[in-house]
Amino acid sequence: MTAKQVKVGIIGTGFMGKSHAEGYQLFNIEIGMFASRTADNAKAVAEQFGIERWTDNWLELIHDPEIDCVDITVPNHLHYEMAMACIEAGKPFLIEKPLARNTEEGEAIVRAAKEKGIVAVYAENMRFKPALIRTKELVEQGAFGKVLMLRSNEIHNGPFHAPWFWDANLTGGGAAIDMGIHGVNTLEWIMGSKIKRVYAETGVLKWTEHCKNGAEDTAMAVLRFENGGIAELVISWAISGGMDVRLEVFGDQGTAYVSTTHEAGGLRIFSHNGYGKSYEEEASLKPHVVPTKGWTFPAPKDVIQQGHAFEVKHFIDCVLGKDTPSSTLEDGLRSLQIVEAMYESARTGMAVEVK
């Protein structure tokens, strides 16, 4: 079987379902069917992407013999049920963040998938953003020396495109489980060390009329890593100016400022040591080469900044046995554990150890 022969079924026709669909079609991967909660939505999005088959019954999609694998892009409260249905049906699946509303649901998904030997990928698109992949490479190359501190923020003015985000009963929380789940995963990945302790504050700073059942619109955390490093995480639905996603890396020999929403290329770094081949070595071959010491602006290896296309391509490669998941269900569970520690810290006013 090849990528062209695999048929993926997408459950969910909102922003993320459409983003994933664009990624599949970019790589000529066939979308076999869309499923949505209403027939009108399913039909409209299927027509948008030129797909003949659609349904308002997601179980029909999972059990369809022509569908080889499933992409779950639905509200958080549906993740557990749909993931378990895929596992029971023996279908490989890609599941959007967060893995579930809480660690209890997440642990059950991880356990069941492992017992059945199901190929599953946790859809953490930060791992597939070219600017962040490049940053990770530079950290591992020692461009910044020893990484001492990280700072991450993801902020915007609220998820008004989908009202369910505001209800903690449906999501498991608020801004922290929506966007902080990205941040904690990225911070551990870039630092190369696990978070061991969390101190957090959460609150409703702006959207009191929208936040329901304990959801917060803002969260901030200070995190300590096992290797001694520290990080600051800022998450908010209460900030004007549009989506702003940034990562800052501070080492004893260099600094990186990474934006995946604004600056072209998204990456700005300073390195005493340089990286890759030396400027002198490269300049002897290419007179106009950009130096790698001091402030530089290295371009990502691809223009698709948000990572969704590479994420879905990776999923299909895993389904075909060409690769193994680089973002696992266990990674998703780990991120949930850290976010739950943030919520516990905010409730108690105390720092919380992460198991």
Secondary structure, DSSP 8 states (H G I E B T S, - for coil): --TTT-EEEEE--SHHHHHHHHHHHHTT-EEEEEE-SSHHHHHHHHHHTT---EES-HHHHHH-TT--EEEE-S-GGGHHHHHHHHHHHT--EEEESSSSSSHHHHHHHHHHHHHHT--EEEE-GGGG-HHHHHHHHHHHHTTTSSEEEEEEEEE-S--TT-GGGGBHHHHSSSHIIIIIHHHHHHHHHHHTS-EEEEEEEEE-SS-TTT-BTT--SEEEEEEEETTS-EEEEEEES--SSS-EEEEEEEESSEEEEEESSSSSS-EEEEESS--SS-HHHHHTT-TT---SSEEE----SSS-TT-HHHHHHHHHHHHTTSS--SS-HHHHHHHHHHHHHHHHHHHHTS-EE--
